[in-house]
Amino acid sequence: MYKIFVIFFCTFFYSNVFGEEIIGKALRCETDRETMRGYPFYFYFENSKNTQAYFIQSNEIKYHNKDFEEINSNLLEIQHIGTIDKESLIMTHNKGLRKYNCSYLSSKKQILIELNEFL
């Protein structure tokens, strides 16, 4: 029982997915409403200044490097896209102020796996 507790504790508190830091994490932001793009927003936060914003173009998965900055300890602003509340994991898109529910993905590879389903 002790080993299970230690494994759970380490996984929960030391895992990249559950940490407070967004660097090195993949994020999916989606809404129940129909969108022009037809698939969720996907981001990979590469470092403290850059995120990769994924999209599909000509049946290929691509990404734009977008600058982002921490507006305050809880709010990120992604260049030309919108803001993400890190606590509630809600993205507010710049166009129309539409709200998207975000969730962490297990890895950057998961972005490609999920986007391949839309090709």
C-alpha positions in Angstrom: 0.0 0.0 0.0 2.9 2.4 0.8 4.4 1.9 -2.6 1.1 2.7 -4.3 0.8 5.9 -2.2 4.4 7.0 -3.1 3.8 6.4 -6.8 0.5 8.3 -6.7 2.1 11.2 -4.7 5.1 11.5 -7.1 2.9 11.2 -10.2 0.5 13.9 -8.9 2.9 16.4 -7.5 5.9 16.0 -9.8 4.2 15.2 -13.1 4.6 17.8 -15.9 0.8 17.7 -16.5 -0.2 18.8 -13.0 2.5 21.4 -12.3 1.7 25.0 -12.1 4.2 25.9 -14.8 2.8 25.8 -18.4 6.2 25.4 -20.1 6.5 22.0 -21.8 2.8 21.4 -21.7 0.3 20.7 -24.5 -3.2 22.2 -24.3 -6.5 21.6 -26.2 -9.1 24.3 -26.1 -12.6 23.5 -27.5 -16.2 24.7 -27.5 -19.5 22.9 -27.9 -20.5 25.4 -30.5 -19.7 24.9 -34.2 -16.6 26.8 -35.3 -15.3 27.8 -38.7 -12.1 25.8 -38.2 -14.0 22.7 -37.3 -11.6 21.4 -34.7 -10.2 22.6 -31.3 -7.3 24.9 -30.7 -4.1 23.1 -29.8 -1.0 24.7 -28.2 2.3 23.5 -27.1 4.1 25.9 -24.7 7.7 25.4 -25.8 9.4 27.9 -23.6 8.6 31.0 -21.5 8.0 33.2 -24.6 6.8 30.9 -27.4 3.9 28.6 -28.0 3.2 26.5 -31.0 -0.4 27.1 -32.2 -1.4 24.1 -34.4 -3.7 24.1 -37.3 -4.6 22.1 -40.5 -3.9 23.5 -43.9 -4.0 21.6 -47.2 -4.5 18.3 -45.3 -1.3 18.9 -43.4 -0.8 19.6 -39.7 1.2 22.8 -39.2 1.9 25.3 -36.5 2.6 29.0 -36.1 5.1 30.1 -33.5 3.2 32.7 -31.3 4.6 34.9 -28.6 2.8 34.7 -25.3 3.2 36.6 -22.1 1.9 36.2 -18.6 -0.4 39.2 -17.9 -0.6 38.2 -14.2 0.0 35.1 -12.3 -3.1 33.5 -13.6 -3.6 35.0 -17.1 -1.7 34.3 -20.4 -2.1 36.3 -23.5 -1.3 34.5 -26.8 -0.4 36.8 -29.7 -3.3 37.3 -32.2 -5.4 34.5 -30.5 -6.6 35.4 -27.1 -6.1 34.9 -23.4 -6.0 31.7 -21.2 -7.0 31.7 -17.5 -4.6 29.2 -16.1 -6.8 28.5 -13.0 -10.1 27.8 -14.8 -8.5 26.7 -18.1 -10.8 29.0 -20.1 -9.5 30.5 -23.3 -11.2 33.7 -24.5 -10.7 34.2 -28.2 -9.9 37.7 -29.5 -12.5 37.5 -32.2 -16.0 37.6 -30.7 -14.7 36.9 -27.2 -15.9 33.3 -27.5 -15.0 31.0 -24.6 -13.2 27.7 -25.0 -12.7 25.0 -22.3 -9.1 23.9 -22.2 -7.5 20.7 -20.9 -4.0 19.5 -20.6 -2.8 16.7 -23.0 -0.4 14.1 -21.9 2.3 15.2 -24.5 3.0 17.2 -27.6 2.6 13.9 -29.6 -1.0 13.8 -28.4 -1.7 17.0 -30.4 -0.7 15.3 -33.6 -2.6 12.1 -32.8 -5.8 14.1 -32.2 -5.4 16.4 -35.2 -4.9 13.4 -37.5 -8.5 12.5 -36.7 -9.6 15.6 -38.5 -7.7 14.9 -41.7 
